[in-house]
Amino acid sequence: MNGMTLQARCESVTHETADIKVFALRAHGASAEFLDGLRPGRHVAVSYPDTTGTPQQRLYSITRTPAADLFEIAVKREGHGGVSDQLHATLCAGETAPMHFVAGDICLASIVDCQQVGMLAGGIGITLPIALLRGLRERAQRGLAVPDVALVLCVPSIAQIPFLQELLELELTTAWFALQVFVTRETVKSNGHFKAGRPGAADLSLLGAPEAVVICGSQAFAQGMREHTTALFPDSTLLIESFTPVAAPAAAAESPSSVRLQLKDTDQVVEGPAGQSLLAMLEAGDIAVRSLCRAGICGVCRVKVSDGDYTLQPDFCLSDQDKQQGYALACCTFPRSGTLNVDLNPPA
């Protein structure tokens, strides 16, 4: 899923932590539609090569919009050779990067009418909450009503906490915001703001009784937090974002079998080893397929699958009834053996 392309100019680069840079990008000459979509909390599709030089398209949350055509994204160096690593290492002020579109349904309007909001973020997943918190702070400074917000942030170490000073200042200077940080890979002394270990279901009582819960982090983090919040707050609206690819299940990765994909209404056949997602197989076979988040969130890569042996990893948008009828997300489907009949354009 590509859409138009524009060259966004990097105006400045700042270090948030040792591994996280904030890029201010100017969408010079962008259409009115593109500029109207630049709202904090939404995400922008960036085209950039990975460290091998292979062009990729990845999504990044918009954390701030200082001007109508100027927006900021935060990029973490992951160490896996992906687009984020290359952006972090090479994009400098004065250079450009191709942008395709702005998407996403979560923005300030999603929570502003609530009385109480919970936020759960894992690592760089803080980019979505920080975008929303900045918008709420601006409203509060104008004397407008804002919800009470509790944020639970999960990070590997203190040094890797993005926007820590801003978050602490917000809690210390407002009556409506509370912060709790869980540090998973470093020994810390628990106090009012920090706790050692991972947050469990009992820790989510910190959120109170939220009308909406914002969740952003890795696919595994988002899935785990969704299960906890659904059990604890069954009446809450869940607003979930995740931009990390779905991990292959162990059984699929260990299978020695090869797989064939037979595409409905064509004579096209794609063959490949088991262990990769249906989306990856289709892309490797140069088959045009709609995709966006690659994390089971957006539902853009919805297909219909029959026959063959495959595993479905958890997603965030298909119902049990959808899955019983053979609908699947290409990014969350891992063929194991045999021939799979795949309909790339199933009826809605």
C-alpha positions in Angstrom: 0.0 0.0 0.0 2.0 3.0 -1.2 0.0 6.1 -2.3 1.8 9.3 -3.3 5.4 10.0 -2.6 6.9 13.2 -1.3 10.4 14.1 -0.2 10.3 15.3 3.4 13.4 17.4 4.3 15.1 16.8 7.7 15.3 20.1 9.5 17.0 19.0 12.6 18.1 15.9 14.6 18.2 15.7 18.4 19.3 12.9 20.7 16.6 11.8 23.1 18.6 8.9 24.5 21.8 7.2 23.3 19.7 5.0 21.0 16.8 7.3 20.2 16.9 10.3 17.8 14.1 12.7 17.1 13.9 13.9 13.5 12.0 17.1 12.6 10.8 16.7 9.0 9.3 19.3 6.7 6.7 18.1 4.2 7.5 20.8 1.7 5.0 20.9 -1.2 2.7 18.3 0.3 -1.0 18.2 -0.6 -3.6 19.7 1.7 -4.8 16.2 2.4 -1.4 15.0 3.6 -0.9 18.1 5.7 -4.4 17.8 7.3 -3.5 14.2 8.3 -0.4 15.3 10.2 -1.8 15.0 13.6 0.2 13.8 16.7 -0.6 10.2 17.5 -1.1 9.2 13.9 1.7 7.6 11.9 3.6 8.4 8.7 4.9 5.8 6.2 8.6 6.4 5.6 10.5 4.7 2.7 14.1 4.1 3.4 16.7 1.3 2.8 17.7 -1.1 5.6 21.4 -1.6 6.4 21.8 -4.0 3.4 20.5 -1.3 1.0 17.1 -3.0 0.4 14.3 -0.4 0.2 11.6 -0.8 2.9 8.5 1.0 4.1 8.0 1.5 7.8 5.6 3.4 10.0 6.5 6.0 12.7 4.3 7.8 15.2 4.0 11.5 14.8 5.0 12.9 18.2 4.6 16.6 17.5 3.6 19.1 14.8 5.4 22.4 15.4 4.0 23.9 12.2 1.5 22.9 9.5 4.1 21.2 7.4 6.6 20.3 10.1 6.4 17.1 12.1 8.6 15.0 14.4 9.2 11.3 14.7 11.4 9.4 17.2 13.5 6.6 15.8 15.2 3.9 17.9 18.4 2.1 16.9 17.3 -1.5 17.3 20.5 -3.3 16.2 18.7 -5.7 13.8 19.8 -4.0 10.6 16.4 -2.6 9.8 15.1 0.7 8.5 15.2 2.3 12.0 18.9 1.4 12.3 19.7 3.0 8.9 17.6 6.1 9.6 19.3 6.5 13.0 22.8 6.2 11.5 22.5 8.1 8.2 19.6 10.7 8.1 21.0 14.2 8.8 19.7 17.7 8.7 19.4 19.0 5.1 18.8 15.5 3.7 15.4 14.1 2.5 13.5 10.9 3.0 10.5 9.7 1.0 7.1 9.7 2.7 4.0 8.0 1.3 1.0 8.7 3.4 -0.3 9.4 6.9 -2.6 6.9 8.6 -3.9 5.8 11.9 -7.1 6.3 13.9 -5.6 7.3 17.3 -5.2 11.0 18.0 -6.2 13.5 20.6 -9.8 13.4 19.6 -9.8 9.6 20.5 -9.5 10.4 24.3 -10.3 14.0 24.9 -13.9 13.5 25.9 -13.1 10.7 28.4 -13.0 11.3 32.2 -10.2 8.8 32.8 -7.6 7.3 30.4 -5.0 4.6 30.9 -1.9 4.3 28.9 0.5 1.3 28.5 3.7 1.7 26.6 6.7 -0.6 26.0 10.0 1.1 25.2 9.8 3.2 22.0 6.0 2.6 22.1 6.0 5.7 24.3 5.9 7.8 21.1 2.1 7.4 20.9 1.4 8.4 24.6 3.8 11.3 24.5 2.0 12.7 21.4 -1.3 12.5 23.1 0.0 13.8 26.4 1.5 16.9 24.7 -1.9 17.6 23.2 -3.7 17.3 26.5 -1.2 19.6 28.2 -1.8 22.3 25.5 -5.5 21.9 26.2 -5.1 22.2 29.9 -2.9 25.3 29.5 -5.8 26.9 27.6 -8.1 26.1 30.5 -9.9 23.3 28.7 -11.0 20.1 30.4 -8.7 17.0 30.1 -9.1 13.5 31.4 -7.2 12.1 34.3 -4.4 10.0 32.8 -2.2 7.2 34.2 0.7 6.0 32.2 2.5 2.6 32.9 5.8 2.5 31.0 7.9 -0.6 30.6 11.6 -0.2 29.7 14.8 -2.3 29.8 16.9 0.3 31.7 16.7 3.8 33.1 19.1 5.1 30.4 16.6 3.9 27.8 13.6 5.8 29.0 12.5 8.2 26.2 11.2 11.6 27.2 11.8 10.9 30.9 12.4 14.6 31.9 9.2 15.7 30.1 7.1 12.9 31.7 8.4 13.6 35.2 7.9 17.4 34.8 4.3 16.7 33.6 3.5 14.7 36.6 5.1 17.1 39.0 3.3 20.1 37.6 -0.2 18.8 36.8 -3.0 17.3 38.9 -4.3 15.1 36.0 -1.3 12.9 35.1 0.4 10.0 37.0 3.4 8.0 35.9 4.7 4.5 36.8 7.8 3.1 35.2 8.7 -0.6 35.3 12.4 -1.4 34.6 12.9 -5.0 33.4 16.7 -5.5 32.9 18.3 -3.4 35.5 18.2 -3.5 39.3 16.4 -0.5 40.7 15.0 0.5 44.1 11.3 0.7 43.9 9.9 4.1 44.8 7.0 6.3 43.8 7.9 6.3 40.1 10.0 3.2 39.5 9.6 -0.5 40.0 11.7 -3.5 39.1 10.3 -6.2 36.8 7.4 -6.3 34.4 3.9 -5.0 35.1 1.4 -7.8 35.8 -2.4 -7.7 35.9 -2.3 -6.5 39.6 -0.1 -3.5 38.6 -2.7 -2.3 36.1 -5.0 -1.3 39.0 -2.9 1.9 38.8 -5.0 2.8 35.8 -8.1 3.2 37.9 -11.3 2.7 36.0 -10.4 4.0 32.5 -13.0 4.6 29.8 -10.2 4.1 27.2 -6.8 2.4 27.3 -4.1 3.3 24.9 -1.5 0.5 24.3 1.6 0.8 22.2 4.7 -1.3 22.0 6.0 -4.5 20.4 3.5 -6.9 19.0 4.1 -9.2 22.0 3.8 -6.4 24.5 0.5 -5.1 22.9 -0.9 -8.6 22.8 -0.1 -9.3 26.5 -1.4 -5.9 27.7 -4.6 -6.4 25.6 -5.3 -9.7 27.4 -4.8 -8.0 30.8 -6.8 -4.9 30.1 -9.7 -6.9 28.5 -10.0 -9.0 31.7 -9.6 -6.1 34.1 -11.6 -3.4 32.2 -14.1 -5.2 29.9 -16.0 -2.0 29.2 -13.0 0.1 28.3 -12.3 1.1 24.7 -8.9 -0.3 23.6 -6.8 1.9 21.3 -3.8 -0.3 20.2 -0.8 0.4 18.0 2.2 -1.7 17.3 4.8 -1.4 14.5 7.0 -4.5 15.0 6.5 -7.5 12.7 4.7 -10.6 14.0 7.2 -13.2 15.2 7.0 -16.7 13.7 5.7 -19.4 16.0 8.4 -21.9 17.0 6.6 -24.8 15.3 6.6 -22.9 12.0 10.2 -21.9 12.2 11.3 -25.5 12.9 9.3 -27.1 10.1 11.6 -28.5 7.3 8.7 -28.5 4.8 8.3 -26.3 1.7 5.0 -24.5 1.0 3.1 -23.7 -2.2 0.7 -20.8 -2.4 -2.0 -21.1 -5.1 -3.6 -17.7 -5.8 -7.3 -17.6 -6.5 -8.5 -16.6 -10.0 -4.9 -16.8 -11.4 -2.4 -19.4 -12.4 0.2 -17.9 -10.2 2.0 -20.2 -7.7 4.5 -19.1 -5.1 6.8 -21.6 -3.5 9.1 -21.2 -0.6 10.3 -22.7 2.7 8.1 -22.8 5.7 8.8 -20.5 8.6 8.0 -17.1 7.1 4.8 -15.3 7.1 2.3 -15.4 4.2 3.0 -11.7 3.6 6.8 -12.3 3.4 6.2 -15.2 1.0 4.0 -13.1 -1.3 6.4 -10.2 -1.3 9.4 -12.6 -2.0 7.4 -13.9 -5.0 6.8 -10.3 -6.3 3.1 -10.6 -5.7 1.3 -7.3 -5.2 -0.3 -7.4 -1.8 -1.8 -4.7 0.4 0.0 -4.2 3.7 0.6 -1.4 6.2 1.4 -2.1 9.8 2.7 -5.7 9.5 1.7 -6.2 13.2 -1.8 -7.5 13.0 -3.3 -4.0 13.9 -4.7 -2.4 10.7 -6.3 -5.4 8.9 -5.2 -4.1 5.5 -3.5 -7.4 4.5 -6.8 -9.4 5.1 -6.9 -12.5 2.9 -8.8 -15.8 2.8 -6.9 -19.1 3.2 -8.0 -22.7 2.6 -6.2 -26.1 2.6 -2.7 -26.7 3.7 -1.2 -26.5 7.2 -0.7 -23.1 8.7 -0.5 -21.3 12.0 -2.3 -18.1 12.9 -0.6 -15.8 15.3 -2.8 -13.5 17.4 -4.0 -10.3 15.7 -6.0 -7.3 16.9 -8.8 -7.0 14.4 -10.3 -10.4 13.2 -13.1 -12.0 15.1 -13.3 -15.7 15.9 -16.1 -16.0 13.4 -13.8 -14.4 10.7 -11.1 -17.0 11.4 -13.6 -19.9 11.3 -14.6 -18.7 7.8 -11.0 -18.8 6.6 -10.2 -15.1 6.9 -6.7 -14.3 8.0 -4.1 -11.5 8.0 -1.1 -12.2 5.8 1.3 -10.8 8.3 0.0 -13.1 11.1 -0.3 -16.3 9.0 2.6 -18.7 8.9 2.3 -21.6 6.3 3.8 -24.9 7.5 3.3 -27.4 4.7 1.2 -28.4 1.7 -0.6 -26.1 -0.7 -2.5 -23.1 0.5 -5.3 -21.6 -1.6 -5.1 -17.9 -1.1 -7.7 -15.2 -2.1 -6.0 -11.8 -2.0 -9.2 -10.0 -2.5 -11.9 -11.7 -0.4 -15.3 -10.1 0.0 -15.7 -7.7 2.9 
